[in-house]
Amino acid sequence: MRILVVGGGGREHAIVWALKKSEKVKEIFCAPGNAGIAQLAEVVPIAVSEFDELIRFAKDAAIDLVFVGPDDPLADGIVDAFEAAGIAAYGPRKNAAEIEGSKIFMKNLLKKYNIPTAKYETFTDYETASAYLREQSAPIVIKADGLAAGKGVTVAATLEEAEKALREMMVDKVFGQAGTQIVIEECLVGQEMSILAFVDGETVRAMVPAQDHKPIFDGDKGPNTGGMGTYTPLPHIDPAIIEDSIQNIIIPTAKAMVSEGRPFRGVLFAGLMITPDGPKTIEFNARMGDPETQVVLPRLQTDLIDIVLASINGNLDQLDIQWSDEAAVCVVVASEGYPASYPKGRVISGLAEAEAQGALVFHAGTAEKDGQFVTNGGRVLGIVGRGRDIAEARARAYEAVSVIDFEGKQNRTDIAAKALV
């Protein structure tokens, strides 16, 4: 098969890496890709938003299947566009991708079908939202309704911080149209957990769970990012809680989407909080997580292309998906200044040494210049260590991180630390 992967980050590098292992895959293209992906696939300089150009390329290159990575094109209907052109595409259609594209839609769906989530109110007017906020207590969560590259959420420790976030979203428009409508919700307290699932309508095949680290600094301090690291499995979380989340949150949500006439096909990502009252939903994403994908796919033993084809052909329920027992820890190496503005073009060293140690090096924001890899994004690399348990995988990940360098390099030093106790 000839495959086109749409996207150009660490998640897409991991997807390309997993697809490359399949004997069924003859050739992989990636648009727009990055310097690391270019080592495994032919990169195509077409942006994820250029649907017509992507379709034209897919036809010219005789692409058999398109695998869509990022959220924005899914929310904008890229799968619908490919299907209309007669090209098979893996991912939810536009009306199903709204579960991520609109937090208000998602919250209302969960409320309607009695699926556990935080209490909330939605607003389209700043003054009304501000008045409501003044009647609440902190901590409290402010969310932009639309997509904001994983940064449209503020967990405010004080009402002053919440008011600042509200003004930035609704008045200053720091997230553009994504902040035209907002959600104000109670702050859930507990352990976070991510469960991705292959979904085809009411058929749900959960992947191994992972845990992400969103804040930029150690100890979960500082502003939220797209993710500074993740790990799997979760030895400190009761398996019964994981099963509870699948049975009472993910499966009911898939069924609810079918009932709403929006059947979901693709990867459904549940961001969960394990509260004293049990697991509750923080968010749903309509695609594979980043950097969760970088630790989950290395544990997948079943051919990824078999899962994709089973979903597209409507027989996912007949497929037995196997996972390894190994642990995986991903440490994200970022540019200085991230998640705010950051420089680009800084030469990266140590990549070959890290790979020689056995680490998986997934490129998130890199380019090639004069034969060298250089930084080209906020999150630059995802370094994955694997081992018999979290301790071994974590040690290997940080050993590899230590040999990688570029000016302004930053990374958290406590990824997966809580899983060691």
Secondary structure, 3 states (H helix, E strand, C coil): CEEEEEECCHHHHHHHHHHHCCCCCCEEEEEECCCCHHHCCEECCCCCCCHHHHHHHHHHCCCCEEEECCHHHHHCCHHHHHHHCCCCEECCCHHHHHHHHCHHHHHHHHHHCCCCECCEEEECCHHHHHHHHHCCCCCEEEEECCCCCCCCEEEECCHHHHHHHHHHHHCCCCCHHHHCCEEEEECCCCEEEEEEEEEECCEEEECCCEEECCEEEHHHEEEECCCCEEEECCCCCCHHHHHHHHHHHHHHHHHHHHHCCCCCEEEEEEEEEEECCEEEEEEEECCCCCCHHHHHHHHECCCHHHHHHHHHHCCHHHCCCCECCCEEEEEEEECCCCCCCCCCCCECECHHHHHHCCCEEEECCEEEECCEEEECCCEEEEEEEEECCHHHHHHHHHHHHHHCECCCCECCCCCCHHHHC
